[in-house]
Structures are given as structure tokens and as C-alpha cells.
């Protein structure tokens, strides 16, 4: 892509979170388990008003989105059932030792997992369907010039991974995007195509699973990440032991924190497992989650975001084609106007890193040279890297290509939106486009 063809908007230096006057809400601190409607309302000045000239019009949209809110996976269902058994053991120990029980959380007595008896998990739940459906409606309303044509798969391309929650998210989004545009049922819905590639070969949307060497690499990194998290978990374990006079282990705290995140996100319940922890403890636990996300999927290693290069190349190629169609004056309906993809946090996070989002200060120059970055600052210090914003359920990146009048200083603009908010990206992003084209 010619350098003159695109201009990145806004400087990276503006990408700084502001926590001023923030009211603590545990639902905003549950990392990638955060519901989209909560994530969109997290305060901060990481998003900025659009500076696209009024004379420019959108001609193409790229979307990379994570699936919506889902049920716990099969592995996590077992962990929650094991937690119920473990709580029974803790309570029995209390009785046998004739310890005071007034400090024991009341909900411990007789607690069972809300998902007890469920044999399969990981599916998109009702709230997740609504997240993507409403995102589809808002996308069409925000860019009416792009979605004013009759549906055709060559004009509006929709892709998803083979994983059911991703393809279901694509369907929910498409139902919102094309609502009222068809002849099916009382809602005038219409059919549309969602294409998927085998998980074994999907290097764009599921590279984290189809590359066995990369999976082995991540497995080797896990002990290092665990070592970094252990001091925080041990500190909080000790505090909860004294607070509730129960012989908690580090694994107990890990499982209770997971329960908190699931209750807060899926059940909108914050007065049970989440109430075990103080706000400062929640912040520290959220930091350990963010740390893991940073190390195993984000800027913690250059290989993580290198794995997303084929996806970014596909984005660049689609915009090249849109520019060519514009320059050649092709008739509407004969060229692509939107390419929409639905995948996972493991896809969205590296892709966002390739765009240079959520960096601290001059870190972009470091990642260009593949130099190691400092870990996200530990609370109470402020940090840009927050999993609840980087990749919540239904989190998304949009890259919108604008065409401007011939007499404009720049003929084309690319605007980047994260979770529907215009965000600043490094000016060097234009150079990255040029290298990939």
C-alpha cells in the first residue's frame, strides 16, 4: 500500500488511562471475563473524538471481534464442582476443630456450583447473543453508507472460527446487521453466509491452536507466569485465612476468584464470591490476570503478535482492493465493502498489539526492535494494559477506510476503533502497512 494512501490518526502519547473519580465496580476488574456492556463504560481517556474530516466517507470496514459472553468451559465446570467439595471439607474442618463459625461466609453452607449437572460448556449464552446482535445493529447505524446495499457474500464477507461460540457470535451479529433487510419471519430477517476454515489450518483466526510449535512455546512460558503471580496469590491467601478463619490454599483462592468472575459476568452477582475480597485485593488479582494475558498473548513476547501478521496482511489486502475498486469506479455490488471476522481473545489480543494499542509511552519503538517491554505496572499504579478493556467478551477492533475528495491533503484515511471508540495509534503504523503490502 502506498504510504500516501493512508494516514494513521492521533498520536500514541494520548493513550493514557485516567482513573480519576472512578467508582469501584468489581465487574470492571474481571479481565477477559468482562461483559461488553460493562467494558464499554470503563472510564478513561484511551478513546478520543473522531477527527475524520466531514468531507470524507467510509468505503470499507474490517472487523475483528471476539465471541460474546459464554458459559464456563468443561474444564472450568469441573473446577467449580471441585470447589464445592473443597468448601465442604473446609467447613467440616471447622466443625471438627470446634472453631467459631461466625466469620464463615453464610453462602458457604450448602453451596453448589450454579452450573452443577452441566456436562458440556463454553457455548454462547443469551447475553452473549445480545452483545453481538446489538453490535451488528450499531455498526450498521454508525456506517449507513457501507451497509446500504442488498446482501451478497462477496460484498459483505463474514468469517468465523470452527468453534461454535465464534460462529454463533457471527450469526448473532449478522442477524443484527441485516435485521429488517429480508423476508423471513415477522422480523423480516434474511439468510447470510458464515464461512469457516478448519481449526487445523486456520492461521488467521485460530493460529494459537493450529501451530503446535507455538502451543509448546506457550506451555513453556506458563511456569514463569505462575512464578510472577504466586506472591500475590500467597499474600491474599494469607489474608483470607485470617479474615474467615478457614484453612484456604492458593488453589482455593484461585478457584474462588474464578467463581467471582463468572458470577459477576454471567450472573451479575457481586455480593457472594466477589465479596470475599476487598477492592484492593480484587485489583491485585485482576493484575495477575492482566499479567498472564500480557505474557502469553500480548506484548510479553514478540512471537505472540507475530502470529497475528497473516490476519493483519488480510486486513491490508482487503483495503488495497477497496482502494482499487474506488479508483476504477466499479459499480456498487461488484466489490467488497466489509470483511467481518469472529474469533477469540487469543486472536484479538495479538491483533491489537500489532496495531500498537495500549502501550506505555515509547514502547512502540521497543516492539519494532523486538526489545522486551516492562510488565504492566502493579496496582495502585495506573496502567494501560487492562484485560477488561483489551479483550472483554465481544471485544472488537474495527479498521474503517475513508475516501476523501481529490483536493484533500490526504486522499485516504484509516480510522481504528477499539470496542467502537476511536483510538490513537502510532504514526509508524502507516509504515507497517507499507511493509505488509
Protein Blocks (a to p, Z undefined) as FASTA:
>chain_A
ZZklpccehifklmccdfehiacdfklmnojmbcfklmmmpgcjkbccdfbdfkbccfbd
cdddddddddddfklmmmmmmmmmmmmmmmmmmmmnopafklpcfklnopacfkgoiabg
hiacfklmmmmmmmmmmmmmmmmmlmmcccdfklmccdddfblklmmmmmmmmmmmmgoi
acgdjkopacdddddddfklmmklmmmmmmmklmmmmmmmmmmmmmmmmmmmmmmmmmmm
mmnopacdfklmmmmmmmmmmmmmmnopaklmmmmpcfklmmmmmmmmmmmmmmmmmmmb
mklmmmmmmmmmmmmmmmmmmmmmmmnopaehiacfbdcddddfklmmmmmmmnopaiah
jlmmmmmnopacddddddfbdcfbdfklmmgghiacddddddddfkbmbfbdcdddeehi
acdddfklmmmmmmmZZ
